[in-house]
Amino acid sequence: MSGLGAHDIEITGLSNNVLLTVTDIYGNSSTCEAAVTVVDDTLPIAIAQDVVVQLDASGNGSTSGVLVNNGSSDVCGIASLVLNQNDFTCADVGNANPVILTVTDVNGNIATAPANVTVIDGVAPNAITQDAVVVLDANGNGSITVADINNGSNDACGIDTMTVSPNTFNCSNVGVDNEVTLTVTDNNGNVS
């Protein structure tokens, strides 16, 4: 078999057909055509990065596969970058929320990479007040509560505490407008 001579392969046209020419040591040759199927079965390289999502005033936030991607690649090209979870709410604040980045190349090969999404609520609550009237008792003292001053304060992620200061009054406060401050703290430590 070692005396078969030269072997040439010629690609013809733009198709994946090849022409194989075999020439023996005496100059005799024969050709045959074959179809070559080219297959890309190499997985893309999936690389993800941790990201931070800031919630909006309605308590919602989102990210995408493009933002979590950190240089994923494939020699034939990437068709899509998809996360298994894009949307986040108040329930996700303070947690390292695990996500999976799925990278699909143009030939359908798939690779994945993990990442974490940290969700932050940096939106202050909406403090809403109303005026109140204090009637002094027989000893010349009176007080107010948060319920007397609060007029529908709210926060998308919920309110933790509300305080009003000052909240006690006496005869020296009669006849003048007494300014009080309602302090509203949400469940994530934002204050108004």
KOLSEVEX-568186 format. One line per 4 residues: number of its first residue (from 0); their letters; for each residue x, y, z of C-alpha. Coordinates in steps of 0.1 Angstrom, whole numbers, plus 5000, padded with zeros to 4 digits. Example, Ala and Ser with C-alpha at 12.3 -4.5 7.8 and 13.67 -1.06 7.14 Angstrom:
KOLSEVEX-568186
0) AS) 5123,4955,5078; 5137,4989,5071 $
//
This chain:
KOLSEVEX-568186
0) MSGL) 5000,5000,5000; 5029,5024,5004; 5034,5026,4967; 5001,5043,4958 $
4) GAHD) 5018,5076,4950; 5004,5111,4953; 4969,5120,4966; 4953,5153,4958 $
8) IEIT) 4921,5167,4972; 4905,5196,4953; 4875,5216,4966; 4853,5225,4936 $
12) GLSN) 4829,5253,4934; 4813,5268,4965; 4797,5236,4977; 4811,5212,5003 $
16) NVLL) 4819,5186,4976; 4856,5176,4972; 4873,5158,4943; 4898,5131,4954 $
20) TVTD) 4925,5122,4929; 4947,5092,4935; 4978,5087,4913; 5000,5056,4915 $
24) IYGN) 5038,5055,4910; 5033,5048,4873; 5012,5079,4866; 4978,5061,4866 $
28) SSTC) 4952,5082,4883; 4916,5079,4894; 4892,5104,4908; 4860,5104,4929 $
32) EAAV) 4838,5131,4943; 4826,5131,4979; 4804,5154,4999; 4819,5168,5030 $
36) TVVD) 4797,5177,5059; 4811,5204,5081; 4799,5203,5117; 4805,5227,5146 $
40) DTLP) 4801,5208,5178; 4824,5230,5199; 4806,5246,5228; 4809,5284,5232 $
44) IAIA) 4828,5297,5261; 4803,5311,5287; 4817,5337,5311; 4794,5356,5335 $
48) QDVV) 4798,5384,5360; 4779,5394,5391; 4757,5424,5387; 4738,5449,5409 $
52) VQLD) 4701,5457,5402; 4686,5489,5416; 4649,5488,5422; 4627,5516,5409 $
56) ASGN) 4601,5535,5429; 4575,5508,5422; 4599,5481,5437; 4609,5465,5404 $
60) GSTS) 4642,5461,5386; 4657,5439,5359; 4689,5429,5342; 4697,5409,5310 $
64) GVLV) 4720,5383,5296; 4739,5411,5278; 4746,5428,5312; 4756,5396,5330 $
68) NNGS) 4778,5385,5301; 4815,5390,5307; 4832,5382,5274; 4816,5349,5264 $
72) SDVC) 4828,5339,5230; 4825,5314,5201; 4846,5312,5169; 4815,5309,5147 $
76) GIAS) 4796,5336,5166; 4771,5339,5194; 4734,5338,5186; 4719,5346,5221 $
80) LVLN) 4727,5354,5257; 4698,5345,5280; 4693,5346,5318; 4670,5322,5336 $
84) QNDF) 4657,5352,5356; 4656,5388,5344; 4632,5405,5368; 4635,5412,5405 $
88) TCAD) 4614,5427,5433; 4615,5438,5469; 4615,5401,5479; 4650,5398,5463 $
92) VGNA) 4667,5427,5482; 4697,5418,5503; 4702,5384,5487; 4728,5371,5463 $
96) NPVI) 4702,5359,5438; 4718,5331,5417; 4712,5332,5379; 4724,5311,5350 $
100) LTVT) 4736,5327,5318; 4729,5305,5288; 4751,5312,5258; 4740,5297,5224 $
104) DVNG) 4762,5299,5194; 4750,5303,5158; 4751,5265,5153; 4730,5257,5183 $
108) NIAT) 4757,5247,5208; 4750,5257,5243; 4771,5265,5274; 4761,5280,5308 $
112) APAN) 4778,5301,5335; 4766,5310,5370; 4764,5346,5384; 4748,5364,5413 $
116) VTVI) 4724,5394,5411; 4725,5417,5441; 4692,5437,5444; 4693,5471,5461 $
120) DGVA) 4665,5493,5472; 4679,5528,5473; 4645,5546,5469; 4634,5566,5499 $
124) PNAI) 4598,5561,5511; 4572,5587,5503; 4564,5606,5536; 4530,5623,5535 $
128) TQDA) 4518,5644,5564; 4486,5662,5575; 4480,5689,5601; 4466,5680,5635 $
132) VVVL) 4450,5698,5664; 4460,5689,5700; 4436,5695,5728; 4454,5700,5761 $
136) DANG) 4441,5680,5791; 4432,5694,5826; 4469,5695,5835; 4478,5715,5804 $
140) NGSI) 4495,5686,5785; 4487,5670,5752; 4503,5646,5726; 4500,5633,5691 $
144) TVAD) 4508,5599,5676; 4520,5590,5641; 4485,5582,5631; 4475,5618,5638 $
148) INNG) 4502,5631,5614; 4506,5604,5588; 4485,5609,5557; 4492,5578,5536 $
152) SNDA) 4530,5576,5537; 4541,5546,5515; 4570,5527,5501; 4570,5499,5474 $
156) CGID) 4590,5476,5496; 4571,5484,5528; 4575,5507,5558; 4594,5495,5588 $
160) TMTV) 4588,5524,5613; 4573,5559,5615; 4580,5584,5643; 4568,5619,5649 $
164) SPNT) 4588,5645,5668; 4580,5664,5689; 4550,5646,5700; 4541,5662,5734 $
168) FNCS) 4528,5697,5739; 4519,5720,5768; 4505,5755,5775; 4535,5772,5759 $
172) NVGV) 4525,5757,5725; 4490,5772,5725; 4480,5796,5698; 4510,5790,5674 $
176) DNEV) 4517,5766,5646; 4540,5739,5661; 4561,5722,5634; 4566,5685,5638 $
180) TLTV) 4586,5660,5617; 4573,5627,5606; 4602,5603,5599; 4594,5573,5577 $
184) TDNN) 4619,5544,5575; 4613,5517,5549; 4621,5480,5552; 4655,5485,5536 $
188) GNVS) 4667,5514,5558; 4658,5543,5535; 4645,5573,5553; 4623,5603,5545 $
//
